[in-house]
Amino acid sequence: MKKSYLRFIVLCSISLVLFTGLASGNASALEFRAGDQVVISSQINDDVFVTAGNIEINAPVNSLTVVGGTIEVNAPVNGDIYVTGGEVHINSDVEGKLVALASNLKINGHIDNILAAGSKVEIGSGTVVREDAVISAEYLTVKGTVLGTLKASVDNLDNQGTVGRLDTTDDLSSFFEFVTSTVSILFTIGLFILGLILVHLLPDQFNVLVEDVKENTLGKTLIGFLGIIGLLIGSILLAFTLIGLPIALLSLATLLAVSLISPLFVSFAIGEKFFEVVNVEPENRYLTYSIGFLVLYLSFRLPLLIGSLIGLIAASIGFGAIIRQLPTSEDVGLSVD
């Protein structure tokens, strides 16, 4: 039970640090890169955000936020690294902290602090952690040096290195809870990043929906709720006809997609309201969205079905705004005589 509690703390801490790191004032200098494969081979004196299947960082950057499959950092990072991926290798020095969620994480470099969770984590022989490390993993191998405290929630520990103070537990229970918590956090982070991408790549379309969300919110909620119920019932009825099964599956997929992205527009509207209430001018659109997302998705965690009700309302508002923006027959040049 102690290890389960520690893993929960580690995962929640990583989630919170990822959110606050992405939402920090430095976001005004973000450099976005995206694609199937991204290679950075020239120095970037900005905070870099990358999402891709394969990522290589071969030149210095100020700070790094990365989401991908296979990730290699082979050049110094002058600030913090926030990384979520499958295979992650940190092969250079980091002048800040490393916050990581990865299936297989290997670290070789000088780092201030480490906060990490994964299946396999290796602190290589070239690693010096100047302060502390908190790690949750199935397998943890330590070949380098941790000058401060290593707090580890692990099933298997191979300590070949030097650790100032080791704090660990050998309880093997609740691994399923660890996996489900990790998937939940990764999914939420993925939605957060999707919103950032929409804000960056489709600012005009995003603005239209956000403004629509803020007008006649009660009406949008009712329209969206009825739309969700109608689409769900219609899809089920179509599925029973067998002939309509393909349409039903497409309708359900559309409903799922819209339900996922609808709260993203609501998040931005909440962020704008937040800064309006505190009477502070946000530094950039990313900060506005990030604050709103954090407030909204923390509210989803409220007990006694309150969080679920808030989630349904947020999805309904966003869905209502999307329905309102659907083209009419006049928009597409059709007429009915």
Backbone torsions as a table, in degrees:
resi	resn	phi	psi	omega
1	MET	NA	-37.1	179.5
2	LYS	-61.8	-41.6	-179.6
3	LYS	-67.5	-38.6	177.8
4	SER	-60.0	-41.6	178.9
5	TYR	-64.3	-43.3	-180.0
6	LEU	-63.6	-42.0	179.3
7	ARG	-62.5	-40.1	177.9
8	PHE	-61.6	-42.9	179.3
9	ILE	-63.7	-43.2	179.9
10	VAL	-60.5	-48.5	-177.4
11	LEU	-65.1	-42.6	178.1
12	CYS	-65.0	-38.6	179.4
13	SER	-64.8	-43.9	178.6
14	ILE	-60.9	-45.1	179.6
15	SER	-59.7	-47.1	-178.4
16	LEU	-65.2	-42.3	-179.5
17	VAL	-65.4	-38.6	176.9
18	LEU	-61.4	-44.5	180.0
19	PHE	-64.1	-50.0	-177.0
20	THR	-67.9	-31.6	177.7
21	GLY	-66.8	-43.2	179.1
22	LEU	-70.8	-28.0	-176.6
23	ALA	-91.7	2.7	-175.8
24	SER	-68.5	164.6	-178.9
25	GLY	-60.2	-23.5	179.9
26	ASN	-66.2	-9.3	-177.8
27	ALA	-63.8	-14.8	-179.5
28	SER	-66.9	-16.1	-178.1
29	ALA	-111.9	29.8	-177.3
30	LEU	-68.8	137.8	171.6
31	GLU	-112.3	115.4	-177.0
32	PHE	-93.7	136.0	171.3
33	ARG	-136.3	137.4	179.8
34	ALA	-150.4	156.9	179.1
35	GLY	152.6	-177.1	176.0
36	ASP	-68.0	-39.3	178.8
37	GLN	-140.4	130.4	179.7
38	VAL	-125.5	126.2	176.2
39	VAL	-124.5	122.3	176.5
40	ILE	-103.1	113.2	-174.4
41	SER	-117.8	0.7	175.3
42	SER	-129.9	148.6	-173.3
43	GLN	-60.9	139.0	177.1
44	ILE	-124.0	117.8	-178.3
45	ASN	-92.1	43.0	177.1
46	ASP	-137.0	173.5	173.0
47	ASP	-82.9	125.6	-168.5
48	VAL	-105.5	131.4	175.3
49	PHE	-116.7	123.8	-176.5
50	VAL	-132.7	134.3	170.7
51	THR	-134.3	124.2	-177.0
52	ALA	-169.6	168.3	176.5
53	GLY	-70.1	-47.9	178.4
54	ASN	-123.7	129.5	-174.3
55	ILE	-132.2	131.5	173.3
56	GLU	-128.7	127.6	176.1
57	ILE	-109.4	103.0	-174.7
58	ASN	-111.2	12.3	179.1
59	ALA	-144.8	153.8	-176.3
60	PRO	-62.6	145.1	174.1
61	VAL	-136.5	165.0	-179.8
62	ASN	-71.6	-55.3	173.4
63	SER	-147.3	166.4	-169.4
64	LEU	-140.4	126.6	171.9
65	THR	-121.8	119.1	-169.4
66	VAL	-133.0	134.6	172.2
67	VAL	-131.2	122.7	-177.7
68	GLY	-173.7	-170.1	178.9
69	GLY	-90.6	-70.9	177.2
70	THR	-107.8	124.3	-173.1
71	ILE	-130.2	127.6	175.5
72	GLU	-126.2	127.0	175.5
73	VAL	-111.5	107.0	-173.2
74	ASN	-112.7	12.7	-178.4
75	ALA	-139.3	157.8	-176.6
76	PRO	-62.9	145.6	174.6
77	VAL	-117.3	123.5	-172.8
78	ASN	-80.0	-6.9	178.6
79	GLY	-134.2	-134.9	-176.6
80	ASP	-94.5	158.8	172.3
81	ILE	-120.1	127.6	171.8
82	TYR	-117.4	118.0	-171.7
83	VAL	-137.9	137.1	172.1
84	THR	-131.5	123.6	-177.1
85	GLY	-169.9	-177.7	177.5
86	GLY	-87.3	-71.3	177.9
87	GLU	-103.9	114.7	-175.7
88	VAL	-125.6	123.7	177.5
89	HIS	-121.9	122.0	175.4
90	ILE	-105.5	105.0	-171.6
91	ASN	-111.9	21.3	-178.7
92	SER	-149.2	176.4	-176.4
93	ASP	-78.0	148.8	179.0
94	VAL	-127.6	119.9	-177.8
95	GLU	-86.2	36.9	-179.7
96	GLY	-166.0	-146.3	-178.3
97	LYS	-103.6	157.9	173.6
98	LEU	-112.9	121.3	175.1
99	VAL	-116.3	117.8	-169.1
100	ALA	-140.1	138.0	165.8
101	LEU	-122.0	115.6	-174.4
102	ALA	-153.8	152.8	174.6
103	SER	-70.3	-47.6	-180.0
104	ASN	-132.2	112.4	-175.6
105	LEU	-117.2	124.5	176.4
106	LYS	-123.3	131.0	-174.8
107	ILE	-122.7	127.3	174.5
108	ASN	-140.9	95.1	-179.2
109	GLY	169.1	171.4	177.7
110	HIS	-88.6	128.0	-174.4
111	ILE	-139.6	145.9	177.7
112	ASP	-69.3	-58.4	-177.8
113	ASN	-140.8	155.2	176.4
114	ILE	-127.9	131.5	170.4
115	LEU	-129.3	109.4	-169.3
116	ALA	-145.0	150.8	173.7
117	ALA	-141.4	142.4	-179.9
118	GLY	179.0	-177.3	176.7
119	SER	-78.1	-52.4	178.4
120	LYS	-125.4	128.3	178.0
121	VAL	-128.1	129.9	178.0
122	GLU	-126.3	124.8	172.4
123	ILE	-97.1	101.7	-170.0
124	GLY	-69.0	171.0	-175.9
125	SER	-65.5	-22.9	179.5
126	GLY	-89.2	8.0	-175.3
127	THR	-93.7	135.6	169.2
128	VAL	-129.6	113.7	175.0
129	VAL	-91.9	111.8	-171.7
130	ARG	-69.0	-25.2	179.8
131	GLU	-124.9	-107.4	-173.3
132	ASP	-118.9	163.3	176.0
133	ALA	-137.5	134.5	175.2
134	VAL	-123.3	118.4	-171.3
135	ILE	-135.3	135.4	173.1
136	SER	-121.6	122.6	-175.5
137	ALA	-161.9	162.7	169.7
138	GLU	-71.2	-49.2	-177.2
139	TYR	-124.9	125.8	177.2
140	LEU	-125.8	122.3	176.4
141	THR	-114.8	127.5	180.0
142	VAL	-116.9	112.6	176.7
143	LYS	-114.0	-16.1	-177.0
144	GLY	-98.9	-148.1	-173.4
145	THR	-125.5	132.2	171.1
146	VAL	-117.3	108.8	-174.3
147	LEU	-71.8	-30.3	180.0
148	GLY	-98.0	-132.5	-177.6
149	THR	-100.7	134.3	171.2
150	LEU	-104.6	108.3	176.6
151	LYS	-100.4	114.2	-171.1
152	ALA	-125.1	129.1	170.8
153	SER	-110.3	96.9	-169.5
154	VAL	-138.5	156.3	172.1
155	ASP	-88.1	-36.1	-178.6
156	ASN	-136.1	122.7	-179.2
157	LEU	-119.5	125.3	175.1
158	ASP	-118.1	97.8	-175.5
159	ASN	-100.4	100.1	177.7
160	GLN	-106.7	-0.6	-173.3
161	GLY	-105.4	-152.9	-178.4
162	THR	-120.5	123.7	-178.2
163	VAL	-127.0	128.8	179.6
164	GLY	-60.8	-50.2	177.9
165	ARG	-147.5	129.6	-177.6
166	LEU	-109.2	125.8	178.0
167	ASP	-126.0	107.7	-174.5
168	THR	-141.0	166.3	176.3
169	THR	-137.1	147.4	-176.3
170	ASP	-107.2	8.6	178.2
171	ASP	-63.3	124.8	-175.2
172	LEU	-98.0	9.2	-176.4
173	SER	-81.5	164.8	169.9
174	SER	65.4	28.9	176.8
175	PHE	-67.2	-33.7	178.3
176	PHE	-61.6	-40.8	177.4
177	GLU	-61.7	-38.2	178.6
178	PHE	-62.7	-44.7	-178.8
179	VAL	-64.9	-47.5	-178.2
180	THR	-64.9	-37.9	177.4
181	SER	-64.3	-40.4	179.1
182	THR	-63.5	-45.9	179.8
183	VAL	-61.7	-42.6	179.6
184	SER	-60.7	-45.0	-179.5
185	ILE	-67.6	-42.4	178.4
186	LEU	-61.6	-39.8	179.8
187	PHE	-64.4	-42.9	178.8
188	THR	-65.0	-42.1	177.9
189	ILE	-62.9	-38.2	177.9
190	GLY	-61.8	-42.1	176.8
191	LEU	-63.8	-41.3	178.5
192	PHE	-59.7	-44.7	-179.4
193	ILE	-68.2	-37.3	176.0
194	LEU	-58.3	-42.2	177.6
195	GLY	-62.8	-42.3	177.0
196	LEU	-59.3	-41.4	-179.6
197	ILE	-65.4	-41.8	178.6
198	LEU	-64.4	-40.8	177.7
199	VAL	-61.6	-38.1	-176.2
200	HIS	-79.2	-44.6	-172.2
201	LEU	-89.5	-29.1	-177.0
202	LEU	-127.3	58.8	-174.5
203	PRO	-63.7	-39.2	-177.7
204	ASP	-67.0	-48.0	179.4
205	GLN	-63.9	-38.8	179.3
206	PHE	-63.6	-43.0	180.0
207	ASN	-61.6	-41.8	-179.6
208	VAL	-58.7	-45.5	-178.7
209	LEU	-69.5	-38.5	178.7
210	VAL	-63.0	-45.0	179.1
211	GLU	-63.7	-36.0	178.5
212	ASP	-68.0	-36.0	177.6
213	VAL	-60.0	-38.0	-174.3
214	LYS	-79.1	-13.4	-179.8
215	GLU	-98.9	127.7	177.8
216	ASN	50.0	58.8	-175.0
217	THR	-59.7	-39.8	-179.7
218	LEU	-62.9	-42.1	178.5
219	GLY	-64.6	-40.8	178.2
220	LYS	-62.9	-38.7	-179.8
221	THR	-62.3	-45.3	-179.7
222	LEU	-65.3	-46.1	179.0
223	ILE	-60.1	-46.4	-179.1
224	GLY	-64.7	-41.9	-180.0
225	PHE	-63.3	-46.6	178.3
226	LEU	-63.8	-36.1	177.4
227	GLY	-64.3	-43.0	178.5
228	ILE	-62.5	-48.8	-179.6
229	ILE	-62.9	-44.5	-179.2
230	GLY	-62.4	-44.3	-179.6
231	LEU	-66.6	-36.8	179.0
232	LEU	-67.1	-48.3	179.9
233	ILE	-64.4	-43.8	178.7
234	GLY	-60.1	-40.0	179.8
235	SER	-65.1	-41.5	179.8
236	ILE	-64.4	-44.0	179.0
237	LEU	-63.5	-41.4	177.5
238	LEU	-63.1	-38.1	-178.6
239	ALA	-62.5	-34.9	-178.8
240	PHE	-69.6	-20.9	179.3
241	THR	-80.3	-11.3	-177.6
242	LEU	67.5	-48.0	177.4
243	ILE	-61.7	-36.8	-179.3
244	GLY	-88.0	7.1	-177.2
245	LEU	-58.9	-44.9	178.3
246	PRO	-59.1	-40.6	178.5
247	ILE	-65.9	-39.5	179.7
248	ALA	-62.3	-43.3	179.8
249	LEU	-64.7	-41.2	177.8
250	LEU	-64.1	-40.6	179.1
251	SER	-63.9	-42.2	179.3
252	LEU	-66.7	-37.8	177.3
253	ALA	-65.1	-40.1	176.8
254	THR	-63.8	-42.3	178.9
255	LEU	-61.9	-42.7	179.1
256	LEU	-63.4	-46.3	-178.8
257	ALA	-62.3	-45.5	-179.1
258	VAL	-66.0	-38.5	179.1
259	SER	-64.7	-31.1	179.5
260	LEU	-75.1	-40.9	-175.0
261	ILE	-88.3	-19.0	-178.4
262	SER	-57.0	-46.2	-179.8
263	PRO	-63.8	-17.3	179.9
264	LEU	-66.7	-39.5	177.1
265	PHE	-68.2	-38.4	177.9
266	VAL	-64.3	-36.9	179.0
267	SER	-58.6	-44.3	-179.3
268	PHE	-64.7	-41.0	178.7
269	ALA	-63.0	-39.4	177.2
270	ILE	-65.0	-41.0	178.0
271	GLY	-60.6	-43.0	177.8
272	GLU	-62.7	-41.5	178.9
273	LYS	-65.1	-38.8	179.5
274	PHE	-59.3	-49.7	-178.3
275	PHE	-69.6	-28.1	176.1
276	GLU	-68.0	-41.0	-179.0
277	VAL	-67.8	-43.8	-178.9
278	VAL	-81.2	-3.4	176.9
279	ASN	58.0	46.8	178.5
280	VAL	-126.9	137.0	178.1
281	GLU	-84.4	117.4	-180.0
282	PRO	-64.7	147.3	-177.5
283	GLU	-71.8	-27.6	-178.1
284	ASN	-163.9	169.2	-179.2
285	ARG	-66.3	-32.4	180.0
286	TYR	-64.3	-38.3	178.9
287	LEU	-67.6	-41.3	177.8
288	THR	-58.9	-49.4	179.6
289	TYR	-62.9	-42.8	-175.2
290	SER	-63.9	-44.0	178.9
291	ILE	-63.9	-44.7	179.1
292	GLY	-62.2	-41.6	179.1
293	PHE	-62.4	-45.2	-178.3
294	LEU	-62.2	-44.3	179.1
295	VAL	-62.7	-46.8	-176.5
296	LEU	-65.2	-47.0	-174.5
297	TYR	-76.9	-22.7	169.8
298	LEU	-70.1	-34.6	178.3
299	SER	-67.6	-25.8	176.8
300	PHE	-64.4	-20.1	-177.2
301	ARG	-88.7	1.4	-179.6
302	LEU	-65.5	146.3	-175.3
303	PRO	-80.1	-179.3	173.4
304	LEU	58.6	40.6	177.3
305	LEU	64.7	3.0	178.9
306	ILE	-65.1	-44.0	179.2
307	GLY	-60.8	-41.3	179.1
308	SER	-65.3	-38.9	178.7
309	LEU	-65.0	-41.3	177.3
310	ILE	-62.9	-40.5	178.3
311	GLY	-61.9	-42.6	179.0
312	LEU	-64.7	-41.5	179.7
313	ILE	-64.5	-44.5	180.0
314	ALA	-61.5	-43.7	178.9
315	ALA	-64.7	-38.5	-179.5
316	SER	-66.8	-42.0	179.6
317	ILE	-61.9	-49.3	-179.8
318	GLY	-63.5	-40.6	179.5
319	PHE	-65.4	-39.2	177.3
320	GLY	-62.0	-40.1	177.9
321	ALA	-64.9	-39.6	179.1
322	ILE	-65.3	-43.2	178.8
323	ILE	-60.2	-40.3	-179.8
324	ARG	-63.4	-26.2	-178.0
325	GLN	-92.6	-1.7	177.6
326	LEU	-64.3	141.2	-179.2
327	PRO	-66.6	141.6	174.7
328	THR	-89.8	176.8	179.3
329	SER	-62.4	-33.9	178.7
330	GLU	-68.1	-36.5	-179.1
331	ASP	-63.6	-35.2	-176.9
332	VAL	-97.5	7.2	173.3
333	GLY	81.5	25.9	178.5
334	LEU	-103.2	151.0	176.3
335	SER	-138.1	148.8	-179.5
336	VAL	-116.5	117.7	-179.2
337	ASP	-91.3	NA	NA
